[in-house]
Amino acid sequence: MERFVDHPVKLIGIFLNDVQRKENKGISYTFVSGLFMVYTKFLTKLEKVYFVDMPPISRETQYEEIIAPFSYFLLQDAKRLVS
């Protein structure tokens, strides 16, 4: 993409948290931390990832630089990313 437009491109991801129901025993979150880090660090470098409904594990400190709630994007980052 950068070669096509001849300037750096900022990439973000906006996700809905996917869950799987486990019979009557609750919810299983499909967020896999190891795969997430591989995707965001090695496949395509993302500026930030925003979740409309953040999975509980994504609130840990190791993700605070890359994961934020979607409301943060709307209220703070959208203007910064387009400038």
mmCIF file as gemmi writes it, N, C-alpha and C atoms, coordinates in Angstrom:
data_model
loop_
_atom_site.group_PDB
_atom_site.id
_atom_site.type_symbol
_atom_site.label_atom_id
_atom_site.label_alt_id
_atom_site.label_comp_id
_atom_site.label_asym_id
_atom_site.label_entity_id
_atom_site.label_seq_id
_atom_site.pdbx_PDB_ins_code
_atom_site.Cartn_x
_atom_site.Cartn_y
_atom_site.Cartn_z
_atom_site.occupancy
_atom_site.B_iso_or_equiv
_atom_site.pdbx_formal_charge
_atom_site.auth_seq_id
_atom_site.auth_asym_id
_atom_site.pdbx_PDB_model_num
ATOM 1 N N . MET Axp A 1 ? 0.822 -1.181 0 1 0 ? 1 A 1
ATOM 2 C CA . MET Axp A 1 ? 0 0 0 1 0 ? 1 A 1
ATOM 3 C C . MET Axp A 1 ? 0.876 1.258 0 1 0 ? 1 A 1
ATOM 4 N N . GLU Axp A 2 ? 1.915 1.249 0.825 1 0 ? 2 A 1
ATOM 5 C CA . GLU Axp A 2 ? 2.779 2.419 0.897 1 0 ? 2 A 1
ATOM 6 C C . GLU Axp A 2 ? 3.492 2.685 -0.426 1 0 ? 2 A 1
ATOM 7 N N . ARG Axp A 3 ? 3.866 1.626 -1.134 1 0 ? 3 A 1
ATOM 8 C CA . ARG Axp A 3 ? 4.495 1.823 -2.44 1 0 ? 3 A 1
ATOM 9 C C . ARG Axp A 3 ? 3.503 2.413 -3.432 1 0 ? 3 A 1
ATOM 10 N N . PHE Axp A 4 ? 2.266 2.021 -3.345 1 0 ? 4 A 1
ATOM 11 C CA . PHE Axp A 4 ? 1.244 2.507 -4.259 1 0 ? 4 A 1
ATOM 12 C C . PHE Axp A 4 ? 0.952 3.998 -4.052 1 0 ? 4 A 1
ATOM 13 N N . VAL Axp A 5 ? 0.801 4.42 -2.799 1 0 ? 5 A 1
ATOM 14 C CA . VAL Axp A 5 ? 0.459 5.815 -2.511 1 0 ? 5 A 1
ATOM 15 C C . VAL Axp A 5 ? 1.685 6.689 -2.277 1 0 ? 5 A 1
ATOM 16 N N . ASP Axp A 6 ? 2.854 6.073 -2.183 1 0 ? 6 A 1
ATOM 17 C CA . ASP Axp A 6 ? 4.135 6.775 -2.037 1 0 ? 6 A 1
ATOM 18 C C . ASP Axp A 6 ? 4.245 7.618 -0.764 1 0 ? 6 A 1
ATOM 19 N N . HIS Axp A 7 ? 3.64 7.127 0.322 1 0 ? 7 A 1
ATOM 20 C CA . HIS Axp A 7 ? 3.816 7.736 1.645 1 0 ? 7 A 1
ATOM 21 C C . HIS Axp A 7 ? 3.397 6.706 2.697 1 0 ? 7 A 1
ATOM 22 N N . PRO Axp A 8 ? 3.846 6.882 3.944 1 0 ? 8 A 1
ATOM 23 C CA . PRO Axp A 8 ? 3.479 5.924 4.998 1 0 ? 8 A 1
ATOM 24 C C . PRO Axp A 8 ? 1.958 5.874 5.213 1 0 ? 8 A 1
ATOM 25 N N . VAL Axp A 9 ? 1.45 4.688 5.473 1 0 ? 9 A 1
ATOM 26 C CA . VAL Axp A 9 ? 0.024 4.489 5.714 1 0 ? 9 A 1
ATOM 27 C C . VAL Axp A 9 ? -0.169 4.044 7.157 1 0 ? 9 A 1
ATOM 28 N N . LYS Axp A 10 ? -1.074 4.699 7.865 1 0 ? 10 A 1
ATOM 29 C CA . LYS Axp A 10 ? -1.384 4.32 9.235 1 0 ? 10 A 1
ATOM 30 C C . LYS Axp A 10 ? -2.515 3.295 9.205 1 0 ? 10 A 1
ATOM 31 N N . LEU Axp A 11 ? -2.323 2.179 9.913 1 0 ? 11 A 1
ATOM 32 C CA . LEU Axp A 11 ? -3.328 1.119 9.949 1 0 ? 11 A 1
ATOM 33 C C . LEU Axp A 11 ? -3.837 0.929 11.366 1 0 ? 11 A 1
ATOM 34 N N . ILE Axp A 12 ? -5.146 0.8 11.492 1 0 ? 12 A 1
ATOM 35 C CA . ILE Axp A 12 ? -5.765 0.487 12.771 1 0 ? 12 A 1
ATOM 36 C C . ILE Axp A 12 ? -6.721 -0.675 12.545 1 0 ? 12 A 1
ATOM 37 N N . GLY Axp A 13 ? -7.136 -1.294 13.614 1 0 ? 13 A 1
ATOM 38 C CA . GLY Axp A 13 ? -8.143 -2.347 13.551 1 0 ? 13 A 1
ATOM 39 C C . GLY Axp A 13 ? -9.259 -2.021 14.516 1 0 ? 13 A 1
ATOM 40 N N . ILE Axp A 14 ? -10.493 -2.212 14.082 1 0 ? 14 A 1
ATOM 41 C CA . ILE Axp A 14 ? -11.654 -2.024 14.953 1 0 ? 14 A 1
ATOM 42 C C . ILE Axp A 14 ? -12.396 -3.352 14.988 1 0 ? 14 A 1
ATOM 43 N N . PHE Axp A 15 ? -12.56 -3.911 16.189 1 0 ? 15 A 1
ATOM 44 C CA . PHE Axp A 15 ? -13.116 -5.249 16.341 1 0 ? 15 A 1
ATOM 45 C C . PHE Axp A 15 ? -14.267 -5.291 17.324 1 0 ? 15 A 1
ATOM 46 N N . LEU Axp A 16 ? -15.155 -6.221 17.075 1 0 ? 16 A 1
ATOM 47 C CA . LEU Axp A 16 ? -16.135 -6.632 18.074 1 0 ? 16 A 1
ATOM 48 C C . LEU Axp A 16 ? -15.547 -7.856 18.752 1 0 ? 16 A 1
ATOM 49 N N . ASN Axp A 17 ? -15.658 -7.949 20.05 1 0 ? 17 A 1
ATOM 50 C CA . ASN Axp A 17 ? -15.142 -9.101 20.775 1 0 ? 17 A 1
ATOM 51 C C . ASN Axp A 17 ? -16.024 -10.309 20.477 1 0 ? 17 A 1
ATOM 52 N N . ASP Axp A 18 ? -15.423 -11.376 20.015 1 0 ? 18 A 1
ATOM 53 C CA . ASP Axp A 18 ? -16.165 -12.59 19.696 1 0 ? 18 A 1
ATOM 54 C C . ASP Axp A 18 ? -16.164 -13.507 20.914 1 0 ? 18 A 1
ATOM 55 N N . VAL Axp A 19 ? -17.308 -14.014 21.263 1 0 ? 19 A 1
ATOM 56 C CA . VAL Axp A 19 ? -17.415 -14.954 22.382 1 0 ? 19 A 1
ATOM 57 C C . VAL Axp A 19 ? -18.121 -16.211 21.913 1 0 ? 19 A 1
ATOM 58 N N . GLN Axp A 20 ? -17.878 -17.276 22.612 1 0 ? 20 A 1
ATOM 59 C CA . GLN Axp A 20 ? -18.561 -18.536 22.349 1 0 ? 20 A 1
ATOM 60 C C . GLN Axp A 20 ? -19.272 -18.965 23.624 1 0 ? 20 A 1
ATOM 61 N N . ARG Axp A 21 ? -20.502 -19.334 23.482 1 0 ? 21 A 1
ATOM 62 C CA . ARG Axp A 21 ? -21.275 -19.808 24.637 1 0 ? 21 A 1
ATOM 63 C C . ARG Axp A 21 ? -20.906 -21.247 24.931 1 0 ? 21 A 1
ATOM 64 N N . LYS Axp A 22 ? -20.721 -21.564 26.197 1 0 ? 22 A 1
ATOM 65 C CA . LYS Axp A 22 ? -20.398 -22.921 26.634 1 0 ? 22 A 1
ATOM 66 C C . LYS Axp A 22 ? -21.597 -23.492 27.372 1 0 ? 22 A 1
ATOM 67 N N . GLU Axp A 23 ? -22.516 -24.075 26.641 1 0 ? 23 A 1
ATOM 68 C CA . GLU Axp A 23 ? -23.729 -24.65 27.233 1 0 ? 23 A 1
ATOM 69 C C . GLU Axp A 23 ? -24.295 -23.689 28.267 1 0 ? 23 A 1
ATOM 70 N N . ASN Axp A 24 ? -24.502 -24.145 29.47 1 0 ? 24 A 1
ATOM 71 C CA . ASN Axp A 24 ? -25.017 -23.276 30.533 1 0 ? 24 A 1
ATOM 72 C C . ASN Axp A 24 ? -23.915 -22.831 31.486 1 0 ? 24 A 1
ATOM 73 N N . LYS Axp A 25 ? -22.669 -23.064 31.101 1 0 ? 25 A 1
ATOM 74 C CA . LYS Axp A 25 ? -21.554 -22.807 32.017 1 0 ? 25 A 1
ATOM 75 C C . LYS Axp A 25 ? -20.839 -21.49 31.763 1 0 ? 25 A 1
ATOM 76 N N . GLY Axp A 26 ? -21.372 -20.629 30.938 1 0 ? 26 A 1
ATOM 77 C CA . GLY Axp A 26 ? -20.762 -19.325 30.771 1 0 ? 26 A 1
ATOM 78 C C . GLY Axp A 26 ? -20.266 -19.034 29.374 1 0 ? 26 A 1
ATOM 79 N N . ILE Axp A 27 ? -19.252 -18.18 29.318 1 0 ? 27 A 1
ATOM 80 C CA . ILE Axp A 27 ? -18.737 -17.655 28.059 1 0 ? 27 A 1
ATOM 81 C C . ILE Axp A 27 ? -17.267 -17.998 27.918 1 0 ? 27 A 1
ATOM 82 N N . SER Axp A 28 ? -16.87 -18.348 26.706 1 0 ? 28 A 1
ATOM 83 C CA . SER Axp A 28 ? -15.464 -18.559 26.387 1 0 ? 28 A 1
ATOM 84 C C . SER Axp A 28 ? -15.043 -17.471 25.408 1 0 ? 28 A 1
ATOM 85 N N . TYR Axp A 29 ? -14.057 -16.682 25.784 1 0 ? 29 A 1
ATOM 86 C CA . TYR Axp A 29 ? -13.583 -15.606 24.916 1 0 ? 29 A 1
ATOM 87 C C . TYR Axp A 29 ? -12.662 -16.182 23.842 1 0 ? 29 A 1
ATOM 88 N N . THR Axp A 30 ? -12.762 -15.655 22.632 1 0 ? 30 A 1
ATOM 89 C CA . THR Axp A 30 ? -11.959 -16.178 21.525 1 0 ? 30 A 1
ATOM 90 C C . THR Axp A 30 ? -10.693 -15.365 21.287 1 0 ? 30 A 1
ATOM 91 N N . PHE Axp A 31 ? -10.44 -14.356 22.113 1 0 ? 31 A 1
ATOM 92 C CA . PHE Axp A 31 ? -9.219 -13.565 22.002 1 0 ? 31 A 1
ATOM 93 C C . PHE Axp A 31 ? -8.047 -14.434 22.431 1 0 ? 31 A 1
ATOM 94 N N . VAL Axp A 32 ? -7.108 -14.685 21.509 1 0 ? 32 A 1
ATOM 95 C CA . VAL Axp A 32 ? -5.931 -15.509 21.804 1 0 ? 32 A 1
ATOM 96 C C . VAL Axp A 32 ? -4.723 -14.587 21.809 1 0 ? 32 A 1
ATOM 97 N N . SER Axp A 33 ? -4.173 -14.338 22.988 1 0 ? 33 A 1
ATOM 98 C CA . SER Axp A 33 ? -3.139 -13.321 23.138 1 0 ? 33 A 1
ATOM 99 C C . SER Axp A 33 ? -1.902 -13.574 22.291 1 0 ? 33 A 1
ATOM 100 N N . GLY Axp A 34 ? -1.428 -14.811 22.221 1 0 ? 34 A 1
ATOM 101 C CA . GLY Axp A 34 ? -0.228 -15.106 21.442 1 0 ? 34 A 1
ATOM 102 C C . GLY Axp A 34 ? -0.427 -14.836 19.959 1 0 ? 34 A 1
ATOM 103 N N . LEU Axp A 35 ? -1.55 -15.287 19.421 1 0 ? 35 A 1
ATOM 104 C CA . LEU Axp A 35 ? -1.845 -15.04 18.008 1 0 ? 35 A 1
ATOM 105 C C . LEU Axp A 35 ? -2.046 -13.556 17.74 1 0 ? 35 A 1
ATOM 106 N N . PHE Axp A 36 ? -2.679 -12.874 18.659 1 0 ? 36 A 1
ATOM 107 C CA . PHE Axp A 36 ? -2.894 -11.438 18.494 1 0 ? 36 A 1
ATOM 108 C C . PHE Axp A 36 ? -1.558 -10.717 18.356 1 0 ? 36 A 1
ATOM 109 N N . MET Axp A 37 ? -0.597 -11.055 19.205 1 0 ? 37 A 1
ATOM 110 C CA . MET Axp A 37 ? 0.711 -10.405 19.148 1 0 ? 37 A 1
ATOM 111 C C . MET Axp A 37 ? 1.431 -10.726 17.84 1 0 ? 37 A 1
ATOM 112 N N . VAL Axp A 38 ? 1.324 -11.943 17.354 1 0 ? 38 A 1
ATOM 113 C CA . VAL Axp A 38 ? 1.944 -12.311 16.073 1 0 ? 38 A 1
ATOM 114 C C . VAL Axp A 38 ? 1.315 -11.496 14.943 1 0 ? 38 A 1
ATOM 115 N N . TYR Axp A 39 ? -0.007 -11.43 14.916 1 0 ? 39 A 1
ATOM 116 C CA . TYR Axp A 39 ? -0.685 -10.695 13.855 1 0 ? 39 A 1
ATOM 117 C C . TYR Axp A 39 ? -0.307 -9.222 13.855 1 0 ? 39 A 1
ATOM 118 N N . THR Axp A 40 ? -0.288 -8.595 15.021 1 0 ? 40 A 1
ATOM 119 C CA . THR Axp A 40 ? -0.072 -7.15 15.085 1 0 ? 40 A 1
ATOM 120 C C . THR Axp A 40 ? 1.389 -6.744 15.011 1 0 ? 40 A 1
ATOM 121 N N . LYS Axp A 41 ? 2.295 -7.625 15.337 1 0 ? 41 A 1
ATOM 122 C CA . LYS Axp A 41 ? 3.716 -7.269 15.307 1 0 ? 41 A 1
ATOM 123 C C . LYS Axp A 41 ? 4.411 -7.731 14.037 1 0 ? 41 A 1
ATOM 124 N N . PHE Axp A 42 ? 4.053 -8.908 13.533 1 0 ? 42 A 1
ATOM 125 C CA . PHE Axp A 42 ? 4.829 -9.491 12.442 1 0 ? 42 A 1
ATOM 126 C C . PHE Axp A 42 ? 4.13 -9.473 11.088 1 0 ? 42 A 1
ATOM 127 N N . LEU Axp A 43 ? 2.817 -9.587 11.045 1 0 ? 43 A 1
ATOM 128 C CA . LEU Axp A 43 ? 2.135 -9.575 9.752 1 0 ? 43 A 1
ATOM 129 C C . LEU Axp A 43 ? 1.961 -8.15 9.24 1 0 ? 43 A 1
ATOM 130 N N . THR Axp A 44 ? 1.332 -7.318 10.035 1 0 ? 44 A 1
ATOM 131 C CA . THR Axp A 44 ? 1.132 -5.919 9.68 1 0 ? 44 A 1
ATOM 132 C C . THR Axp A 44 ? 1.217 -5.088 10.947 1 0 ? 44 A 1
ATOM 133 N N . LYS Axp A 45 ? 2.077 -4.1 10.949 1 0 ? 45 A 1
ATOM 134 C CA . LYS Axp A 45 ? 2.216 -3.224 12.111 1 0 ? 45 A 1
ATOM 135 C C . LYS Axp A 45 ? 1.005 -2.304 12.174 1 0 ? 45 A 1
ATOM 136 N N . LEU Axp A 46 ? 0.25 -2.395 13.264 1 0 ? 46 A 1
ATOM 137 C CA . LEU Axp A 46 ? -0.927 -1.561 13.449 1 0 ? 46 A 1
ATOM 138 C C . LEU Axp A 46 ? -0.609 -0.426 14.412 1 0 ? 46 A 1
ATOM 139 N N . GLU Axp A 47 ? -1.148 0.736 14.134 1 0 ? 47 A 1
ATOM 140 C CA . GLU Axp A 47 ? -0.993 1.868 15.048 1 0 ? 47 A 1
ATOM 141 C C . GLU Axp A 47 ? -1.692 1.56 16.369 1 0 ? 47 A 1
ATOM 142 N N . LYS Axp A 48 ? -2.894 1.015 16.266 1 0 ? 48 A 1
ATOM 143 C CA . LYS Axp A 48 ? -3.691 0.704 17.446 1 0 ? 48 A 1
ATOM 144 C C . LYS Axp A 48 ? -4.818 -0.236 17.053 1 0 ? 48 A 1
ATOM 145 N N . VAL Axp A 49 ? -5.309 -0.988 18.015 1 0 ? 49 A 1
ATOM 146 C CA . VAL Axp A 49 ? -6.463 -1.861 17.826 1 0 ? 49 A 1
ATOM 147 C C . VAL Axp A 49 ? -7.53 -1.395 18.805 1 0 ? 49 A 1
ATOM 148 N N . TYR Axp A 50 ? -8.737 -1.216 18.303 1 0 ? 50 A 1
ATOM 149 C CA . TYR Axp A 50 ? -9.847 -0.744 19.129 1 0 ? 50 A 1
ATOM 150 C C . TYR Axp A 50 ? -10.92 -1.819 19.198 1 0 ? 50 A 1
ATOM 151 N N . PHE Axp A 51 ? -11.4 -2.082 20.403 1 0 ? 51 A 1
ATOM 152 C CA . PHE Axp A 51 ? -12.481 -3.044 20.608 1 0 ? 51 A 1
ATOM 153 C C . PHE Axp A 51 ? -13.737 -2.303 21.026 1 0 ? 51 A 1
ATOM 154 N N . VAL Axp A 52 ? -14.839 -2.619 20.381 1 0 ? 52 A 1
ATOM 155 C CA . VAL Axp A 52 ? -16.12 -2.066 20.784 1 0 ? 52 A 1
ATOM 156 C C . VAL Axp A 52 ? -16.485 -2.616 22.16 1 0 ? 52 A 1
ATOM 157 N N . ASP Axp A 53 ? -16.219 -3.889 22.387 1 0 ? 53 A 1
ATOM 158 C CA . ASP Axp A 53 ? -16.445 -4.527 23.688 1 0 ? 53 A 1
ATOM 159 C C . ASP Axp A 53 ? -15.199 -5.339 24.022 1 0 ? 53 A 1
ATOM 160 N N . MET Axp A 54 ? -14.306 -4.739 24.773 1 0 ? 54 A 1
ATOM 161 C CA . MET Axp A 54 ? -12.989 -5.329 25.019 1 0 ? 54 A 1
ATOM 162 C C . MET Axp A 54 ? -13.067 -6.635 25.8 1 0 ? 54 A 1
ATOM 163 N N . PRO Axp A 55 ? -12.323 -7.667 25.338 1 0 ? 55 A 1
ATOM 164 C CA . PRO Axp A 55 ? -12.249 -8.902 26.13 1 0 ? 55 A 1
ATOM 165 C C . PRO Axp A 55 ? -11.452 -8.627 27.402 1 0 ? 55 A 1
ATOM 166 N N . PRO Axp A 56 ? -11.774 -9.29 28.492 1 0 ? 56 A 1
ATOM 167 C CA . PRO Axp A 56 ? -11.103 -9.023 29.769 1 0 ? 56 A 1
ATOM 168 C C . PRO Axp A 56 ? -9.572 -9.109 29.699 1 0 ? 56 A 1
ATOM 169 N N . ILE Axp A 57 ? -9.028 -10.078 28.98 1 0 ? 57 A 1
ATOM 170 C CA . ILE Axp A 57 ? -7.57 -10.239 28.936 1 0 ? 57 A 1
ATOM 171 C C . ILE Axp A 57 ? -6.884 -9.051 28.252 1 0 ? 57 A 1
ATOM 172 N N . SER Axp A 58 ? -7.593 -8.359 27.372 1 0 ? 58 A 1
ATOM 173 C CA . SER Axp A 58 ? -6.974 -7.242 26.649 1 0 ? 58 A 1
ATOM 174 C C . SER Axp A 58 ? -6.761 -6.02 27.538 1 0 ? 58 A 1
ATOM 175 N N . ARG Axp A 59 ? -7.264 -6.045 28.746 1 0 ? 59 A 1
ATOM 176 C CA . ARG Axp A 59 ? -7.079 -4.922 29.668 1 0 ? 59 A 1
ATOM 177 C C . ARG Axp A 59 ? -5.78 -5.037 30.469 1 0 ? 59 A 1
ATOM 178 N N . GLU Axp A 60 ? -5.02 -6.105 30.235 1 0 ? 60 A 1
ATOM 179 C CA . GLU Axp A 60 ? -3.748 -6.288 30.948 1 0 ? 60 A 1
ATOM 180 C C . GLU Axp A 60 ? -2.701 -5.3 30.43 1 0 ? 60 A 1
ATOM 181 N N . THR Axp A 61 ? -1.731 -5.013 31.244 1 0 ? 61 A 1
ATOM 182 C CA . THR Axp A 61 ? -0.718 -4.004 30.934 1 0 ? 61 A 1
ATOM 183 C C . THR Axp A 61 ? 0.057 -4.249 29.646 1 0 ? 61 A 1
ATOM 184 N N . GLN Axp A 62 ? 0.298 -5.491 29.306 1 0 ? 62 A 1
ATOM 185 C CA . GLN Axp A 62 ? 1.104 -5.781 28.118 1 0 ? 62 A 1
ATOM 186 C C . GLN Axp A 62 ? 0.431 -5.319 26.834 1 0 ? 62 A 1
ATOM 187 N N . TYR Axp A 63 ? -0.861 -5.061 26.873 1 0 ? 63 A 1
ATOM 188 C CA . TYR Axp A 63 ? -1.593 -4.647 25.679 1 0 ? 63 A 1
ATOM 189 C C . TYR Axp A 63 ? -1.919 -3.158 25.651 1 0 ? 63 A 1
ATOM 190 N N . GLU Axp A 64 ? -1.596 -2.422 26.708 1 0 ? 64 A 1
ATOM 191 C CA . GLU Axp A 64 ? -2.068 -1.039 26.798 1 0 ? 64 A 1
ATOM 192 C C . GLU Axp A 64 ? -1.539 -0.129 25.692 1 0 ? 64 A 1
ATOM 193 N N . GLU Axp A 65 ? -0.4 -0.457 25.096 1 0 ? 65 A 1
ATOM 194 C CA . GLU Axp A 65 ? 0.125 0.361 24.003 1 0 ? 65 A 1
ATOM 195 C C . GLU Axp A 65 ? -0.619 0.132 22.695 1 0 ? 65 A 1
ATOM 196 N N . ILE Axp A 66 ? -1.202 -1.029 22.513 1 0 ? 66 A 1
ATOM 197 C CA . ILE Axp A 66 ? -1.813 -1.353 21.218 1 0 ? 66 A 1
ATOM 198 C C . ILE Axp A 66 ? -3.334 -1.491 21.257 1 0 ? 66 A 1
ATOM 199 N N . ILE Axp A 67 ? -3.921 -1.823 22.408 1 0 ? 67 A 1
ATOM 200 C CA . ILE Axp A 67 ? -5.371 -2.038 22.482 1 0 ? 67 A 1
ATOM 201 C C . ILE Axp A 67 ? -6.031 -0.943 23.314 1 0 ? 67 A 1
ATOM 202 N N . ALA Axp A 68 ? -7.149 -0.448 22.792 1 0 ? 68 A 1
ATOM 203 C CA . ALA Axp A 68 ? -7.917 0.572 23.508 1 0 ? 68 A 1
ATOM 204 C C . ALA Axp A 68 ? -9.403 0.373 23.192 1 0 ? 68 A 1
ATOM 205 N N . PRO Axp A 69 ? -10.273 0.944 24.026 1 0 ? 69 A 1
ATOM 206 C CA . PRO Axp A 69 ? -11.697 0.876 23.717 1 0 ? 69 A 1
ATOM 207 C C . PRO Axp A 69 ? -12.029 1.751 22.503 1 0 ? 69 A 1
ATOM 208 N N . PHE Axp A 70 ? -13.056 1.375 21.758 1 0 ? 70 A 1
ATOM 209 C CA . PHE Axp A 70 ? -13.46 2.131 20.575 1 0 ? 70 A 1
ATOM 210 C C . PHE Axp A 70 ? -13.808 3.578 20.923 1 0 ? 70 A 1
ATOM 211 N N . SER Axp A 71 ? -14.347 3.802 22.099 1 0 ? 71 A 1
ATOM 212 C CA . SER Axp A 71 ? -14.672 5.17 22.522 1 0 ? 71 A 1
ATOM 213 C C . SER Axp A 71 ? -13.422 6.05 22.551 1 0 ? 71 A 1
ATOM 214 N N . TYR Axp A 72 ? -12.285 5.484 22.893 1 0 ? 72 A 1
ATOM 215 C CA . TYR Axp A 72 ? -11.016 6.225 22.896 1 0 ? 72 A 1
ATOM 216 C C . TYR Axp A 72 ? -10.681 6.688 21.476 1 0 ? 72 A 1
ATOM 217 N N . PHE Axp A 73 ? -10.933 5.812 20.502 1 0 ? 73 A 1
ATOM 218 C CA . PHE Axp A 73 ? -10.715 6.189 19.102 1 0 ? 73 A 1
ATOM 219 C C . PHE Axp A 73 ? -11.593 7.378 18.728 1 0 ? 73 A 1
ATOM 220 N N . LEU Axp A 74 ? -12.865 7.297 19.054 1 0 ? 74 A 1
ATOM 221 C CA . LEU Axp A 74 ? -13.789 8.37 18.688 1 0 ? 74 A 1
ATOM 222 C C . LEU Axp A 74 ? -13.46 9.689 19.368 1 0 ? 74 A 1
ATOM 223 N N . LEU Axp A 75 ? -13.08 9.625 20.633 1 0 ? 75 A 1
ATOM 224 C CA . LEU Axp A 75 ? -12.877 10.844 21.409 1 0 ? 75 A 1
ATOM 225 C C . LEU Axp A 75 ? -11.475 11.432 21.301 1 0 ? 75 A 1
ATOM 226 N N . GLN Axp A 76 ? -10.449 10.612 20.968 1 0 ? 76 A 1
ATOM 227 C CA . GLN Axp A 76 ? -9.087 11.134 20.991 1 0 ? 76 A 1
ATOM 228 C C . GLN Axp A 76 ? -8.255 10.817 19.758 1 0 ? 76 A 1
ATOM 229 N N . ASP Axp A 77 ? -8.236 9.569 19.339 1 0 ? 77 A 1
ATOM 230 C CA . ASP Axp A 77 ? -7.285 9.167 18.31 1 0 ? 77 A 1
ATOM 231 C C . ASP Axp A 77 ? -7.692 9.462 16.875 1 0 ? 77 A 1
ATOM 232 N N . ALA Axp A 78 ? -8.971 9.553 16.575 1 0 ? 78 A 1
ATOM 233 C CA . ALA Axp A 78 ? -9.412 9.744 15.187 1 0 ? 78 A 1
ATOM 234 C C . ALA Axp A 78 ? -8.796 10.999 14.583 1 0 ? 78 A 1
ATOM 235 N N . LYS Axp A 79 ? -8.839 12.067 15.3 1 0 ? 79 A 1
ATOM 236 C CA . LYS Axp A 79 ? -8.284 13.341 14.8 1 0 ? 79 A 1
ATOM 237 C C . LYS Axp A 79 ? -6.768 13.223 14.612 1 0 ? 79 A 1
ATOM 238 N N . ARG Axp A 80 ? -6.093 12.595 15.546 1 0 ? 80 A 1
ATOM 239 C CA . ARG Axp A 80 ? -4.639 12.453 15.478 1 0 ? 80 A 1
ATOM 240 C C . ARG Axp A 80 ? -4.218 11.567 14.299 1 0 ? 80 A 1
ATOM 241 N N . LEU Axp A 81 ? -4.96 10.495 14.042 1 0 ? 81 A 1
ATOM 242 C CA . LEU Axp A 81 ? -4.6 9.567 12.971 1 0 ? 81 A 1
ATOM 243 C C . LEU Axp A 81 ? -4.791 10.154 11.572 1 0 ? 81 A 1
ATOM 244 N N . VAL Axp A 82 ? -5.737 11.036 11.397 1 0 ? 82 A 1
ATOM 245 C CA . VAL Axp A 82 ? -5.957 11.608 10.073 1 0 ? 82 A 1
ATOM 246 C C . VAL Axp A 82 ? -5.12 12.853 9.809 1 0 ? 82 A 1
ATOM 247 N N . SER Axp A 83 ? -4.479 13.376 10.829 1 0 ? 83 A 1
ATOM 248 C CA . SER Axp A 83 ? -3.649 14.571 10.613 1 0 ? 83 A 1
ATOM 249 C C . SER Axp A 83 ? -2.248 14.237 10.161 1 0 ? 83 A 1
